[in-house]
């Protein structure tokens, strides 16, 4: 998702860099492309609209339109707004709740949630000394549950056994009961995700 968004925005920036002067029409065209890139990256419509409005307001200032390199100035404004949107500071992960703390990996299908689930689990286990259970809720992708179990074994992280003929809700319930009864500190659900067309 981030690589696709990065490529699309880089493409827009390359067009802006080539312009000696940025007028309102060329800025609007560039912002339209950025909005489409954000929507394709699964950013909500409301967030995308607010993001574009902020950039447009800052970019239409006289200091931008008359600057020596207006394209570079617009790129800086977009960069600053992206940092604001995504967060400029790191936040400590909050695991201070009644065990088992639950987390769910969500996102588009094929975006790497299963691998990331294992990486995050390993990182938390190492840095926070937590006993973690991973559970796959993906009943649609062949071998999704097997993949998470394999990643769990290679990273020394516990996983829920394969659950055949069960819904994601039933699997989540089974996993939560196991995590609670076996004193796991953290339960991470690996969801099936969704298609970008859904």
C-alpha positions as CSV (number, residue, x, y, z in Angstrom):
1,X,0.0,0.0,0.0
2,X,2.7,2.5,1.0
3,X,4.9,1.7,-2.0
4,X,2.0,2.2,-4.4
5,X,1.1,5.5,-2.7
6,X,4.7,6.6,-2.7
7,X,5.0,5.8,-6.5
8,X,1.8,7.7,-7.3
9,X,2.8,10.8,-5.3
10,X,6.3,10.7,-6.7
11,X,4.8,10.7,-10.2
12,X,2.8,13.8,-9.4
13,X,5.8,15.5,-7.9
14,X,7.9,14.9,-11.0
15,X,5.2,16.7,-13.1
16,X,5.3,19.7,-10.6
17,X,9.1,19.9,-10.7
18,X,9.0,20.5,-14.4
19,X,6.8,23.5,-14.2
20,X,8.4,27.0,-13.9
21,X,5.2,28.5,-12.5
22,X,2.4,26.7,-10.7
23,X,-1.0,28.2,-11.4
24,X,-4.2,27.2,-9.7
25,X,-5.2,24.9,-12.6
26,X,-2.0,22.9,-12.5
27,X,-2.1,22.7,-8.7
28,X,-5.7,21.5,-8.9
29,X,-4.8,18.8,-11.4
30,X,-1.9,17.6,-9.2
31,X,-4.0,17.6,-6.0
32,X,-6.7,15.6,-7.9
33,X,-4.1,12.9,-8.7
34,X,-2.9,12.9,-5.1
35,X,-6.5,12.5,-3.9
36,X,-6.9,9.5,-6.2
37,X,-3.7,8.0,-5.0
38,X,-4.8,8.3,-1.4
39,X,-8.2,6.7,-2.1
40,X,-6.5,3.9,-4.0
41,X,-4.4,3.4,-0.8
42,X,-7.6,2.9,1.2
43,X,-7.5,6.3,2.9
44,X,-11.1,7.4,3.8
45,X,-12.8,9.9,1.6
46,X,-13.2,12.4,4.5
47,X,-9.5,12.2,5.4
48,X,-8.4,12.5,1.8
49,X,-10.7,15.6,1.2
50,X,-9.4,17.3,4.4
51,X,-5.8,16.5,3.4
52,X,-6.2,18.0,-0.1
53,X,-8.0,21.1,1.2
54,X,-5.2,21.9,3.6
55,X,-2.5,21.5,0.9
56,X,-4.5,23.7,-1.5
57,X,-5.0,26.4,1.1
58,X,-1.3,26.5,1.9
59,X,-0.1,26.1,-1.7
60,X,-2.2,29.0,-3.0
61,X,-0.4,31.5,-0.8
62,X,1.5,34.2,-2.7
63,X,4.8,33.0,-1.2
64,X,4.4,29.7,-3.0
65,X,3.1,31.0,-6.3
66,X,6.0,33.6,-6.5
67,X,8.7,31.4,-5.1
68,X,11.8,30.6,-7.2
69,X,10.8,26.9,-7.3
70,X,7.1,26.7,-6.6
71,X,7.1,22.9,-7.4
72,X,9.6,22.3,-4.6
73,X,7.5,24.4,-2.2
74,X,4.3,22.4,-3.0
75,X,6.2,19.2,-2.5
76,X,7.4,20.5,0.9
77,X,3.8,21.4,1.9
78,X,2.5,17.9,0.8
79,X,5.4,16.3,2.8
80,X,4.6,18.4,5.9
81,X,0.9,17.5,5.7
82,X,1.7,13.8,5.2
83,X,3.8,13.9,8.4
84,X,0.9,15.6,10.2
85,X,-1.6,13.1,8.9
86,X,0.4,10.0,9.7
87,X,1.7,11.4,13.0
88,X,5.0,13.1,13.6
89,X,5.8,11.3,16.9
90,X,6.2,7.7,17.8
91,X,3.7,6.4,20.3
92,X,4.5,3.7,22.7
93,X,2.3,0.7,22.2
94,X,-0.1,0.4,25.1
95,X,-0.2,-3.1,26.5
96,X,-1.4,-2.0,30.0
97,X,-4.8,-3.6,30.1
98,X,-6.4,-6.7,31.6
99,X,-4.8,-9.8,29.9
100,X,-5.2,-11.0,27.3
101,X,-4.9,-7.7,25.5
102,X,-6.2,-8.1,21.9
103,X,-5.0,-6.7,18.7
104,X,-6.3,-7.2,15.1
105,X,-4.3,-6.8,11.9
106,X,-6.5,-5.3,9.2
107,X,-5.9,-4.1,5.7
108,X,-6.2,-5.1,2.1
109,X,-5.7,-8.7,1.0
110,X,-2.1,-9.3,0.0
111,X,-0.7,-6.4,1.9
112,X,1.4,-8.5,4.2
113,X,-0.7,-8.8,7.3
114,X,0.3,-12.4,8.2
115,X,4.0,-11.7,7.9
116,X,3.6,-8.5,9.8
117,X,1.6,-10.2,12.5
118,X,4.6,-12.5,13.1
119,X,7.1,-9.7,13.0
120,X,5.1,-7.6,15.5
121,X,4.6,-10.5,17.8
122,X,8.3,-11.3,17.8
123,X,9.2,-7.6,18.4
124,X,6.7,-7.3,21.3
125,X,7.8,-10.6,22.9
126,X,11.5,-9.4,22.7
127,X,11.0,-5.8,23.8
128,X,8.1,-6.2,26.3
129,X,8.7,-9.7,27.5
130,X,5.0,-10.7,26.8
131,X,3.6,-14.2,26.2
132,X,1.8,-13.9,22.9
133,X,-0.8,-16.0,21.0
134,X,-1.4,-15.5,17.3
135,X,-4.6,-16.6,15.7
136,X,-5.5,-16.6,12.0
137,X,-9.1,-15.5,11.2
138,X,-8.5,-16.0,7.4
139,X,-10.7,-18.8,6.3
140,X,-10.7,-17.7,2.7
141,X,-7.0,-17.8,1.6
142,X,-5.7,-21.4,1.2
143,X,-3.0,-22.2,3.7
144,X,-3.4,-18.9,5.6
145,X,-3.7,-20.6,9.0
146,X,-0.8,-22.9,8.1
147,X,1.4,-19.9,7.1
148,X,0.8,-18.2,10.5
149,X,1.5,-21.5,12.4
150,X,4.8,-21.9,10.4
151,X,5.8,-18.3,11.1
152,X,4.9,-18.8,14.8
153,X,7.2,-21.9,15.0
154,X,10.1,-20.2,13.3
155,X,9.8,-17.2,15.6
156,X,9.0,-19.1,18.8
157,X,5.5,-17.5,19.1
158,X,2.4,-19.6,20.1
159,X,-0.4,-20.0,17.6
160,X,-3.9,-21.3,17.6
161,X,-4.2,-24.7,16.0
162,X,-5.9,-24.9,12.5
163,X,-9.7,-24.4,12.9
164,X,-11.6,-26.1,10.1
165,X,-15.2,-25.4,9.2
166,X,-15.4,-22.5,11.6
167,X,-16.3,-18.8,11.0
168,X,-13.9,-16.0,11.8
169,X,-16.1,-15.1,14.8
170,X,-16.0,-18.7,16.1
171,X,-12.2,-18.8,15.7
172,X,-11.9,-15.5,17.5
173,X,-13.9,-16.8,20.4
174,X,-11.9,-20.0,20.6
175,X,-8.6,-18.1,20.5
176,X,-9.8,-15.7,23.2
177,X,-10.8,-18.5,25.5
178,X,-7.4,-20.2,24.9
179,X,-5.5,-17.0,25.6
180,X,-7.5,-16.4,28.8
181,X,-7.2,-19.9,30.1
182,X,-3.5,-20.3,29.3
183,X,-2.5,-16.9,30.7
184,X,-1.3,-15.2,27.5
185,X,-0.6,-11.5,27.8
186,X,-1.5,-10.6,24.2
187,X,-3.7,-12.1,21.5
188,X,-3.1,-11.0,18.0
189,X,-5.7,-11.8,15.4
190,X,-4.6,-12.0,11.7
191,X,-7.7,-11.0,9.7
192,X,-8.4,-12.0,6.1
193,X,-8.5,-8.4,5.1
194,X,-10.6,-7.3,2.2
195,X,-10.4,-6.7,-1.5
196,X,-9.7,-3.1,-2.6
197,X,-12.9,-3.3,-4.6
198,X,-15.1,-4.1,-1.6
